[in-house]
């Protein structure tokens, strides 16, 4: 496994774990939103071959 693939798997697990279990928490949707942005950046870097 390459480092990029391991990082992608960890970020997907982080994204799933960061999703709220119900509609709203006191912290809002920021943690899962932040994880989604990081995951998107990593996917783009993997597709362009820079990671």
VEXLUM-820597 format. One record per atom (N, C-alpha, C): y, x, z; chain; residue number from 1. Coordinates in Angstrom, 3 decimals. Example, Ala and Ser with C-alpha at 12.3 -4.5 7.8 and 13.67 -1.06 7.14 Angstrom:
BEGIN
DRENVO; -5.690; 13.190; 7.800; A; 1
DRENVO; -4.500; 12.300; 7.800; A; 1
DRENVO; -3.300; 13.200; 7.800; A; 1
DRENVO; -2.250; 12.850; 7.080; A; 2
DRENVO; -1.060; 13.670; 7.140; A; 2
DRENVO; 0.030; 12.900; 7.870; A; 2
% end
This chain:
BEGIN
DRENVO; -1.196; 0.848; 0.000; A; 1
DRENVO; 0.000; 0.000; 0.000; A; 1
DRENVO; 1.247; 0.884; 0.000; A; 1
DRENVO; 2.189; 0.484; -0.784; A; 2
DRENVO; 3.436; 1.233; -0.802; A; 2
DRENVO; 4.333; 0.769; 0.334; A; 2
DRENVO; 5.305; 1.579; 0.646; A; 3
DRENVO; 6.227; 1.255; 1.733; A; 3
DRENVO; 7.014; -0.010; 1.415; A; 3
DRENVO; 7.376; -0.203; 0.156; A; 4
DRENVO; 8.125; -1.394; -0.232; A; 4
DRENVO; 7.335; -2.667; -0.024; A; 4
DRENVO; 6.038; -2.622; -0.330; A; 5
DRENVO; 5.188; -3.797; -0.143; A; 5
DRENVO; 5.016; -4.114; 1.339; A; 5
DRENVO; 4.840; -3.091; 2.151; A; 6
DRENVO; 4.727; -3.308; 3.596; A; 6
DRENVO; 6.016; -3.902; 4.137; A; 6
DRENVO; 7.144; -3.380; 3.700; A; 7
DRENVO; 8.435; -3.904; 4.141; A; 7
DRENVO; 8.621; -5.348; 3.707; A; 7
DRENVO; 8.203; -5.672; 2.503; A; 8
DRENVO; 8.305; -7.041; 2.009; A; 8
DRENVO; 7.453; -7.989; 2.844; A; 8
DRENVO; 6.242; -7.591; 3.183; A; 9
DRENVO; 5.373; -8.431; 4.006; A; 9
DRENVO; 5.970; -8.643; 5.389; A; 9
DRENVO; 6.496; -7.589; 5.987; A; 10
DRENVO; 7.117; -7.711; 7.311; A; 10
DRENVO; 8.322; -8.640; 7.252; A; 10
DRENVO; 9.134; -8.533; 6.216; A; 11
DRENVO; 10.310; -9.391; 6.106; A; 11
DRENVO; 9.932; -10.846; 5.866; A; 11
DRENVO; 8.871; -11.095; 5.116; A; 12
DRENVO; 8.415; -12.475; 4.925; A; 12
DRENVO; 7.945; -13.055; 6.254; A; 12
DRENVO; 7.197; -12.269; 7.030; A; 13
DRENVO; 6.767; -12.736; 8.349; A; 13
DRENVO; 7.960; -12.980; 9.264; A; 13
DRENVO; 8.975; -12.117; 9.177; A; 14
DRENVO; 10.184; -12.299; 9.972; A; 14
DRENVO; 10.920; -13.570; 9.566; A; 14
DRENVO; 10.953; -13.837; 8.275; A; 15
DRENVO; 11.619; -15.041; 7.779; A; 15
DRENVO; 10.911; -16.293; 8.273; A; 15
DRENVO; 9.592; -16.315; 8.188; A; 16
DRENVO; 8.832; -17.479; 8.648; A; 16
DRENVO; 8.976; -17.647; 10.159; A; 16
DRENVO; 8.945; -16.562; 10.893; A; 17
DRENVO; 9.094; -16.631; 12.344; A; 17
DRENVO; 10.496; -17.014; 12.778; A; 17
DRENVO; 11.484; -16.742; 11.951; A; 18
DRENVO; 12.864; -17.044; 12.308; A; 18
DRENVO; 13.300; -18.452; 11.974; A; 18
DRENVO; 12.465; -19.188; 11.243; A; 19
DRENVO; 12.830; -20.564; 10.896; A; 19
DRENVO; 12.810; -21.440; 12.139; A; 19
DRENVO; 13.800; -22.266; 12.307; A; 20
DRENVO; 13.802; -23.172; 13.460; A; 20
DRENVO; 12.646; -24.169; 13.375; A; 20
DRENVO; 12.100; -24.522; 14.512; A; 21
DRENVO; 10.993; -25.481; 14.551; A; 21
DRENVO; 11.484; -26.907; 14.401; A; 21
DRENVO; 12.734; -27.136; 14.660; A; 22
DRENVO; 13.311; -28.451; 14.473; A; 22
DRENVO; 14.690; -28.286; 13.871; A; 22
DRENVO; 15.375; -29.368; 13.655; A; 23
DRENVO; 16.597; -29.368; 12.869; A; 23
DRENVO; 17.713; -28.437; 13.298; A; 23
DRENVO; 17.933; -28.304; 14.594; A; 24
DRENVO; 19.104; -27.546; 15.019; A; 24
DRENVO; 18.840; -26.878; 16.354; A; 24
DRENVO; 19.271; -25.635; 16.482; A; 25
DRENVO; 19.244; -24.915; 17.750; A; 25
DRENVO; 20.683; -24.629; 18.147; A; 25
DRENVO; 20.861; -24.136; 19.345; A; 26
DRENVO; 22.216; -23.801; 19.784; A; 26
DRENVO; 22.800; -22.659; 18.961; A; 26
DRENVO; 21.938; -21.802; 18.398; A; 27
DRENVO; 22.432; -20.700; 17.576; A; 27
DRENVO; 22.554; -21.077; 16.109; A; 27
DRENVO; 22.243; -22.306; 15.769; A; 28
DRENVO; 22.374; -22.755; 14.386; A; 28
DRENVO; 21.275; -22.192; 13.509; A; 28
DRENVO; 21.572; -21.980; 12.248; A; 29
DRENVO; 20.581; -21.506; 11.291; A; 29
DRENVO; 20.811; -20.046; 10.919; A; 29
DRENVO; 21.651; -19.333; 11.660; A; 30
DRENVO; 22.001; -17.959; 11.297; A; 30
DRENVO; 20.821; -16.994; 11.261; A; 30
DRENVO; 19.908; -16.996; 12.237; A; 31
DRENVO; 18.823; -16.001; 12.163; A; 31
DRENVO; 17.952; -16.149; 10.917; A; 31
DRENVO; 17.556; -17.369; 10.578; A; 32
DRENVO; 16.723; -17.537; 9.391; A; 32
DRENVO; 17.542; -17.310; 8.125; A; 32
DRENVO; 18.822; -17.653; 8.160; A; 33
DRENVO; 19.680; -17.397; 7.008; A; 33
DRENVO; 19.864; -15.914; 6.768; A; 33
DRENVO; 20.033; -15.166; 7.846; A; 34
DRENVO; 20.173; -13.714; 7.740; A; 34
DRENVO; 18.883; -13.090; 7.226; A; 34
DRENVO; 17.750; -13.570; 7.704; A; 35
DRENVO; 16.461; -13.051; 7.239; A; 35
DRENVO; 16.273; -13.354; 5.755; A; 35
DRENVO; 16.721; -14.517; 5.317; A; 36
DRENVO; 16.618; -14.867; 3.905; A; 36
DRENVO; 17.450; -13.958; 3.026; A; 36
DRENVO; 18.644; -13.625; 3.483; A; 37
DRENVO; 19.512; -12.726; 2.716; A; 37
DRENVO; 18.891; -11.337; 2.635; A; 37
DRENVO; 18.370; -10.848; 3.756; A; 38
DRENVO; 17.732; -9.527; 3.760; A; 38
DRENVO; 16.508; -9.530; 2.850; A; 38
DRENVO; 15.720; -10.595; 2.906; A; 39
DRENVO; 14.545; -10.702; 2.043; A; 39
DRENVO; 14.941; -10.722; 0.572; A; 39
DRENVO; 15.986; -11.441; 0.241; A; 40
DRENVO; 16.466; -11.496; -1.137; A; 40
DRENVO; 16.911; -10.119; -1.622; A; 40
DRENVO; 17.620; -9.388; -0.786; A; 41
DRENVO; 18.077; -8.047; -1.156; A; 41
DRENVO; 16.891; -7.121; -1.389; A; 41
DRENVO; 15.887; -7.198; -0.512; A; 42
DRENVO; 14.711; -6.337; -0.666; A; 42
DRENVO; 13.943; -6.681; -1.935; A; 42
DRENVO; 13.812; -7.963; -2.240; A; 43
DRENVO; 13.115; -8.365; -3.466; A; 43
DRENVO; 13.853; -7.856; -4.697; A; 43
DRENVO; 15.170; -7.967; -4.703; A; 44
DRENVO; 15.955; -7.464; -5.837; A; 44
DRENVO; 15.791; -5.951; -5.963; A; 44
DRENVO; 15.816; -5.236; -4.841; A; 45
DRENVO; 15.630; -3.786; -4.890; A; 45
DRENVO; 14.234; -3.416; -5.385; A; 45
DRENVO; 13.225; -4.185; -4.977; A; 46
DRENVO; 11.869; -3.924; -5.461; A; 46
DRENVO; 11.756; -4.168; -6.959; A; 46
DRENVO; 12.376; -5.239; -7.433; A; 47
DRENVO; 12.292; -5.566; -8.855; A; 47
DRENVO; 13.038; -4.561; -9.725; A; 47
DRENVO; 14.118; -4.006; -9.206; A; 48
DRENVO; 14.866; -3.023; -9.981; A; 48
DRENVO; 14.301; -1.615; -9.829; A; 48
DRENVO; 13.328; -1.438; -8.930; A; 49
DRENVO; 12.695; -0.140; -8.758; A; 49
DRENVO; 13.463; 0.832; -7.900; A; 49
DRENVO; 14.400; 0.379; -7.130; A; 50
DRENVO; 15.199; 1.267; -6.293; A; 50
DRENVO; 14.647; 1.411; -4.884; A; 50
DRENVO; 13.578; 0.699; -4.588; A; 51
DRENVO; 12.992; 0.795; -3.250; A; 51
DRENVO; 11.555; 1.245; -3.365; A; 51
% end
